[in-house]
Amino acid sequence: MEKWHKSSHSSGEGSCVEVAEGPLVLVRDTQNRPLGHLDYNPDAWTAFLHGVKNRAS
């Protein structure tokens, strides 16, 4: 069973993303859990986070 946690990149305004890390990184919207999740391999997830950080700066 996956262990989900709130992403440190989520806003405090109710727009939350949960992440479960393991062989795949699973990502879901906390307000729409029944819709499922997206899965990334760890390298793709790292690249995504770097892209987000670079756009924010």
C-alpha positions as CSV (number, residue, x, y, z in Angstrom):
1,M,0.0,0.0,0.0
2,E,1.3,3.4,-0.9
3,K,2.1,5.9,1.8
4,W,0.8,9.3,0.6
5,H,2.0,12.6,1.9
6,K,1.2,16.2,1.0
7,S,3.7,17.6,-1.4
8,S,5.9,20.4,0.0
9,H,5.1,22.2,-3.2
10,S,1.4,22.4,-2.5
11,S,-0.2,25.7,-1.6
12,G,-1.8,26.3,1.7
13,E,-5.0,27.4,0.0
14,G,-6.6,24.0,-0.4
15,S,-5.0,23.2,-3.7
16,C,-3.1,20.2,-2.5
17,V,-1.2,17.5,-4.3
18,E,-0.3,14.3,-2.5
19,V,2.7,12.2,-3.5
20,A,3.7,8.6,-2.8
21,E,7.3,7.7,-3.4
22,G,8.6,4.3,-4.3
23,P,9.7,2.5,-7.5
24,L,7.3,4.9,-9.1
25,V,6.3,8.4,-7.9
26,L,2.5,8.6,-7.7
27,V,0.8,12.0,-7.7
28,R,-2.9,12.8,-7.0
29,D,-5.2,15.8,-6.4
30,T,-6.4,15.6,-2.8
31,Q,-9.8,17.0,-3.8
32,N,-10.3,14.4,-6.5
33,R,-8.7,11.2,-5.1
34,P,-11.4,8.9,-6.8
35,L,-10.1,10.1,-10.2
36,G,-6.8,8.2,-9.6
37,H,-3.3,9.3,-9.9
38,L,-0.5,10.0,-12.3
39,D,2.7,8.0,-12.1
40,Y,6.2,9.0,-12.9
41,N,9.5,7.2,-12.9
42,P,11.8,8.9,-10.3
43,D,14.0,10.6,-13.0
44,A,10.9,12.1,-14.7
45,W,9.6,13.4,-11.4
46,T,12.9,15.0,-10.6
47,A,13.0,16.7,-14.0
48,F,9.4,17.9,-13.5
49,L,10.3,19.4,-10.1
50,H,13.4,21.1,-11.5
51,G,11.3,22.6,-14.3
52,V,8.8,23.9,-11.9
53,K,11.5,25.5,-9.7
54,N,13.2,27.1,-12.7
55,R,9.9,28.6,-13.9
56,A,9.2,30.1,-10.4
57,S,12.5,31.9,-10.2
